[in-house]
């Protein structure tokens, strides 16, 4: 789904990627390939994802991050996005052929660990996503990839890099936009929408005050990672993806 912002001076395009497991992921790759051929990917400013959508969109985002951080805006051509999606297709196909779902059950030690309350099949497959899909695309050493690692600081951008997480900031003069990745999940504590981005996480506050009056459940505020002093500030990319892609009865909530 492609949307444009019509109520702001700086109009932008968003590419929404929804669920359906790996089959949906390959569908999204096909959509990305066609958009690359049409020269549209350079206009994407926000990528909202949910369920199986983040599995491939996070990989695409990491490849766009590498492209924008290693090339000047004026040096990038539409052909670079065509090549990027072709590389994404090959990389994702290789990872999918490893049958990650079955590998979730193939490690006896991890299967034993799943009896503990703080570890599940969702945690296990999240680490497989990281090992086979994300780690080859972003070198962070031996540690896990954090959500804050996804922050894109384009090669020719000299301002405060955190401001790039604000919609359309710094993109008005760019030919190849810096996108924002949004990984949507549901908070079991409140039943509300929760999202992860490169700089913050939390619930989306209701826009309609009437809804706020009707829904009496607590609303958890959005916080920036640099405001959190506990270990939760190190939110992992793979955990966020696994939380979004949970399937009742098969992959439990995180």
Buried (B, 14 or more C-beta within 10 A) or exposed (E): EEEEBEEEEEEBBBBBBBBBEBEBBBBBBEBBBEBBEEEBBBBBBBBBBBBBBBBBBBBBBBBBBBBBBEBEBEEBBBEBBBBBBEEBBEBBEEBBEEEBBEBBEEEEEBEEBBEEEEBBBBBBBBBBBBBBBBBBBBEEEEEBBBBBBBBBBBEEBEEEBBEBBEEBBBBEEBEBBBBBBBBBBBBEEBEBBBBBBBBBBBBEEBEEEEEEEEEEEEBBEBBBBEEBEEEEBBBBBBBBBBBBBBEEEEBEEB
